[in-house]
Amino acid sequence: MPQQSSSTMESQHACDLLTALGHPVRLAVFRELMAHGPDGAPAGTLGLAVNLAPNALSFHLNRLKQAGLVSAQRAGQQTIYRARLTTMRELIAYLDDTCCRDVAKGCGPQCPPKQTPIRRLATTAATKTKETKQ
């Protein structure tokens, strides 16, 4: 039986997010939104950046909104779209949660071992021991 992840994100939610991002156009739109940060961007700006007609852009933005990756807010006659950066961070944390979990030394320099509570205590104790000896 697979071990439960300590992440708050559910597996099905992660699958829904990855499915939404699994289309090349939606991925490009989402990456463009991420580049605009918390300020977001109006649909027209996004359409120009990813070279999409308004109806095609609307379709892909709606799919990203349904998945919970994008929010929209009316500002006069424009709609400002924003990447939900917290959701993206949660997805990345979910994907990273089990990386090298069963490898005591981590995967190598590209993936150092995680600081689990036990490893954190061991690291702290080792540091204090070194300081005491000096």
N, C-alpha and C positions, 0 to 999 in steps of 0.2 A: 504494500500500500504506500503511495507517495506521501512524503512528509509534507505537512501543512506549511505554507509560506508564512513568515512573520509579517509580511506586508499586509497593509489594510486593503489593497486592491484584490478583488476576486478574479479568478482565472477567466471566467466568461467575460468580464468587463475588459480585461486586457486583450482578449481575442477580438472583441468588438472594436476597440481602439485600433488595433493592428490591422483589422480588416478595412477600416475606413482609410487608414494611411497606406494601404496596400495598392492603391491605384496611383500611377505615376503623376497624373494631373493633381489629384488631391494632395499628394505628398509635396509637390511643387508649391501649391497654394499655401499649405500649412507652413512650409519652410519660409515662404515669403512673409507670412503673418508673424512668425517667430522673429524675423529680422526687424520687424517694426516694434517689437517689445510690447509693453503694457499699453502703449498709446493706440495700437492697432492701426488699421488703414481702411479708407473707404473702398467700396467695391470697384470703382473706376480705376483707382491706383493699382489694386491687385490684378485686375483684368489686363491692364497694360503691362505690368511686370511679368505676368506668365503667358501673355499673348492669347487670351481667351475672350470669346464673345460673351456679352453679358448673360445670355441665357445658359450657356455652358458653365460659366463661373457660378451662377446662382445654384445650379444643380449640385455642383461639387461642394459649395459652401454649406448648402442645406444638409448634405450627407455628413459633413464634418460637425455641423451643429448637432445633428441627431446623435452622433457618437459621443458628444460632450467635449470635443476638442476645440470648439470655437464658440464664442459668444457674439451676439450682434446687438447693437444699440443705435436707435435712431438719433440723428443729430441734424435737425432741420430736414432738408430733403435728401440727405445722405444716410446711409447705414454704415456705421463703423464696425468692422469685424476685428476681433481680437483672438489670438491664440490663448487657450486656457493653459497657461504655463504651469500652473500647479498640477493639472491633470497630466501633462507631459512628464513632469518630474516624477509623479507617482508611477507612471508607466515605466520609466527608466529604472526607478528603484525596484519595482516589481521584477523586471527582467534581470537586474543585477543581484537580487536577493540571494539566489542560490549559487552564484558564481564562485567556484572553488570552495564551496562549503565543506567538502570532505577532503580537502587537500590542506594539510597542516601548514605548509610553507607558502601557500598561495600558488598561483600558476607561473610565477616568475616576476621579473621586474615590471612587465606590462600589467600585472594584476596582483598587487600585494595582498597578503592575508587580511581578512576583515577583522576589525576590532570587536570581537564578541566580548561580552562581559568578563568571561574567564580569561581571554587573552589580554584584555585591558588590565585586569588585576595583575597578571603575570608580568606584563610590560612595566607597570608602575612599580612592582616589587623589585624587578631587575634594575630599574633606574635608581631606586632608593639604595639598593645594595651597592651599586657602583659609586654613588655619591658618598656613602658612608666609608668606603675603602679609600677614597682619595683624601 
